[in-house]
Amino acid sequence: PAEKEQVASLAKYYRFYYSELAAAVKLYTAGYPEAYAPTLERAKGSLASAEALATRMGAPECAVRPFPDA
């Protein structure tokens, strides 16, 4: 049960990350570039939480990003 809860949390973090990335792009293309950066920062925080949880769960390979943040 505890592992199932962790997996659910991991999915929630990644779901939020990808939804915030999509929202940031929509805001930018809709002409609201000032809203892009804070939305992207929220996304990055969720990604960091997901990576930390994956590492604690014994899957550090899930925390390796394919490219560095710019």
C-alpha positions in Angstrom: 0.0 0.0 0.0 2.8 2.5 0.8 4.5 1.8 -2.6 1.2 2.2 -4.4 0.8 5.6 -2.7 4.3 6.6 -3.8 3.6 5.6 -7.3 0.4 7.7 -7.3 2.3 10.7 -6.0 4.9 10.2 -8.7 2.3 10.2 -11.4 0.7 13.3 -9.9 4.0 15.2 -10.0 4.6 14.2 -13.6 1.1 14.9 -14.6 1.3 18.4 -13.1 4.7 19.0 -14.7 3.5 18.2 -18.2 0.2 20.1 -17.8 2.1 23.2 -16.6 4.5 22.9 -19.6 1.5 22.8 -21.9 -0.1 25.8 -20.1 3.1 27.8 -20.3 3.2 27.3 -24.1 -0.5 28.3 -24.5 0.0 31.4 -22.4 3.1 32.4 -24.4 1.5 31.8 -27.8 -1.7 33.6 -26.6 0.3 36.8 -26.0 1.0 36.5 -22.3 4.8 36.0 -22.1 4.9 37.5 -18.6 2.9 34.5 -17.4 5.2 32.0 -19.1 8.1 32.2 -16.6 6.1 31.6 -13.4 4.2 28.8 -15.0 7.4 27.2 -16.1 8.9 27.6 -12.6 5.9 25.7 -11.1 6.5 22.9 -13.6 10.2 22.7 -12.7 9.3 22.4 -9.0 7.0 19.5 -9.7 9.7 17.8 -11.8 12.3 18.1 -9.0 9.8 16.6 -6.6 9.2 13.7 -8.9 12.9 13.1 -9.4 13.5 13.1 -5.7 10.7 10.7 -5.0 11.9 8.4 -7.8 15.3 8.4 -6.3 13.9 7.6 -2.8 11.9 4.8 -4.3 15.1 3.2 -5.6 14.8 4.3 -9.2 17.5 7.0 -9.6 17.6 6.4 -13.4 14.2 8.0 -13.5 15.7 11.2 -12.2 18.2 11.5 -15.1 17.2 14.3 -17.4 17.9 13.8 -21.1 19.2 17.4 -21.4 20.2 20.0 -18.8 18.0 22.9 -17.9 19.0 26.1 -19.6 
